[in-house]
Amino acid sequence: MDFNPNQEYAIAARGVRKTYRASGKSPAKEALKGIDIHVKRGSIFGLLGPNGAGKSTFINILAGLVGKTAGEVSVWGFDLDANPRQVRAALGVVPQEINMEVFFTPLEGLEIQAGLYGVPKSKRRSMEILRALGLEEKADAYVRNLSGGMKRRLLVAKAMVHSPPILILDEPTAGVDIELRKQLWEYVMELHAQGVTIVLTTHYLEEAQELCEEIAIIHNGEVVACEPTEKLISSLDRKMLMVTPAEELNGHLDLGAFDVEIKQDGRLAIPYQPSKTQVAEILESLSSAGVMVKDLSTVESDLEDVFLELTYRKSA
Ligand SMILES: Nc1ncnc2c1ncn2[C@@H]1O[C@H](COP(=O)(O)OP(=O)(O)OP(=O)(O)O)[C@@H](O)[C@H]1O
């Protein structure tokens, strides 16, 4: 396909809305309330949000499985409404649910998928893809005899048969053990190194923090944050001062304006806002309370804190 190198974005979505119609006893549901998302070409982009936030709805709109109610979407420079076929060719989508044809072997399944995408026989790379995902030995096995992790890797393989420039993974590691998760990410990182743009939704904040260059947080159908990962984390005005007292403290400690928690190992955890509080002020309070400090360190916030704070702010 045409890789349109002049386009900056792999995916550009503006004002995307989706209202699911009422059916039976279920009322209409506004799942996306006008979201803007821009994914840079060649990046790894994370879409985070609690259950029901609207992540799958957005991905299903991109994949052409759900029709949007309003807004504009362009994928690899192609408008979704005007050029749905090109958009489909630009995307490899790994769905959340393992729902696959069990009558074919993995190799047959990939060949059929390649055929559906019109990949000529001479350009097919089915065995190469199976090898990369550690499924070479299972090429001729029954799909129903594969483990859950293998099935998930087979879904990734299927999404890549037509060599799309964008790979979308919807909760790819849910229920996958640590070893397989590692293997899956190694392959995804390899694709990334080859220039493939990766979009993933995950509930594993740590995973997103580790892998994604940019993260959008969706909550209740709205984008509450969309920034480079580091900036997102540093934008949170919260740190933790960890203090090891010279002598063990028994029970309660009152530090006035500061909250303090005595950890099991005897250290004190004191949260503070760097924009408002100097560490010296906390040390003064400790000194007034008669606590001698043996050692201290500060802990940065992680994505979990950002996530909680942003989603809390929105629902407050
Ligand atoms: N086909 C549908 N008909 C009606 N409502 C739907 C439909 N699909 C999703 N919804 C609703 O839209 C909202 C967003 O759902 P969506 O599946 O996009 O969330 P999500 O962020 O992907 O959540 P999860 O992480 O649980 O997959 C939810 O309230 C959900 O119940």
The ligand as an ORCA input file, in Angstrom:
! r2SCAN-3c Opt
* xyz 0 1
  N     -23.065     -2.787     21.337
  C     -23.304     -1.997     22.382
  N     -24.545     -1.570     22.654
  C     -24.801     -0.768     23.699
  N     -23.850     -0.307     24.555
  C     -22.606     -0.691     24.345
  C     -22.241     -1.556     23.250
  N     -20.898     -1.757     23.286
  C     -20.435     -1.055     24.343
  N     -21.451     -0.427     24.980
  C     -21.333      0.457     26.162
  O     -20.506      1.549     25.822
  C     -19.609      1.870     26.908
  C     -18.165      1.764     26.439
  O     -17.843      0.389     26.204
  P     -16.433     -0.105     25.643
  O     -16.535     -1.583     25.422
  O     -16.052      0.742     24.504
  O     -15.482      0.197     26.867
  P     -13.985     -0.237     27.133
  O     -13.269      0.964     27.584
  O     -13.459     -0.958     25.963
  O     -14.139     -1.245     28.343
  P     -13.379     -2.640     28.588
  O     -12.038     -2.278     29.092
  O     -14.239     -3.274     29.636
  O     -13.384     -3.371     27.296
  C     -19.968      0.907     28.031
  O     -20.865      1.564     28.893
  C     -20.653     -0.239     27.324
  O     -21.590     -0.862     28.170
*
